[in-house]
Amino acid sequence: MLTLTDNAVMAIRDLMAGDNIPDEAGLRLAAKPGPEASLELSLVSAPQAGDQVIEKADTRVFVEAEVAPALDDKTLDAELGAEGQHTFTLMRQ
C-alpha cells in the first residue's frame, strides 16, 4: 500500500486548507488520460467507488483502483518549491 511521508501530509494539509473543504476531502491519484503512463493529482471532496483510501494523521489520499497495484511499494513525498508551490514525488519504500 502507498505510504505517506510527514512532508507529504503537511503539503496535503496546506492544499486542503479552506473554509469550504469537506472533512471527507482528500488528494486523489489517478491515471492521467493519454498515451504516456503518468499520474494526475487532484483535490476531491470524496473518494470514487473502488478507490483505495490511505489515511495518515488527519490527511486522506485516494488512489484509483487501476493504479493502486503499481503504487503498492511506493511512498509519496513532497517538497516546498522556491515559489511556494508543493512538488510531490513517488519513491520506493
LINWOHU-V206847 format. One record per residue. RES is the residue in one letter. OMEGA is omega as a letter, one per 30 degrees, with the letter a starting at -180 (none if undefined). D_LAST is the distance of its C-alpha to the last C-alpha in Angstrom with 2 decimals. Layout:
[[RES	OMEGA	D_LAST] [RES	OMEGA	D_LAST]]
//
This chain:
[[M	l	9.93] [L	l	8.64] [T	a	7.97] [L	l	9.99] [T	l	10.47] [D	l	14.06] [N	l	15.04] [A	l	14.22] [V	a	16.26] [M	l	19.06] [A	l	19.19] [I	l	19.51] [R	l	22.14] [D	a	23.99] [L	a	24.09] [M	a	25.29] [A	l	28.01] [G	a	31.43] [D	a	34.30] [N	a	34.05] [I	l	30.40] [P	l	30.35] [D	a	28.33] [E	a	26.67] [A	l	25.42] [G	l	21.89] [L	a	19.80] [R	l	19.65] [L	a	17.50] [A	l	19.65] [A	l	20.60] [K	l	22.93] [P	l	26.30] [G	a	27.36] [P	a	27.18] [E	l	23.93] [A	l	20.56] [S	a	19.24] [L	l	18.19] [E	l	20.56] [L	l	19.84] [S	l	22.81] [L	a	24.09] [V	a	25.68] [S	a	27.86] [A	l	26.40] [P	l	24.07] [Q	l	25.67] [A	l	26.49] [G	l	23.62] [D	l	20.86] [Q	a	17.86] [V	l	18.15] [I	a	15.38] [E	l	16.99] [K	a	16.06] [A	l	19.17] [D	a	21.67] [T	l	19.39] [R	l	18.95] [V	l	16.94] [F	a	18.37] [V	l	16.69] [E	a	19.38] [A	a	19.64] [E	a	19.95] [V	a	16.54] [A	l	14.57] [P	a	13.91] [A	a	12.48] [L	a	9.92] [D	a	9.00] [D	a	5.61] [K	l	5.17] [T	l	5.65] [L	l	9.34] [D	l	10.88] [A	l	14.62] [E	l	17.33] [L	a	21.05] [G	a	23.07] [A	a	26.53] [E	l	28.29] [G	l	26.55] [Q	l	24.39] [H	l	20.73] [T	a	18.37] [F	a	15.12] [T	l	12.24] [L	l	9.26] [M	l	6.37] [R	l	3.81] [Q	none	0.00]]
//
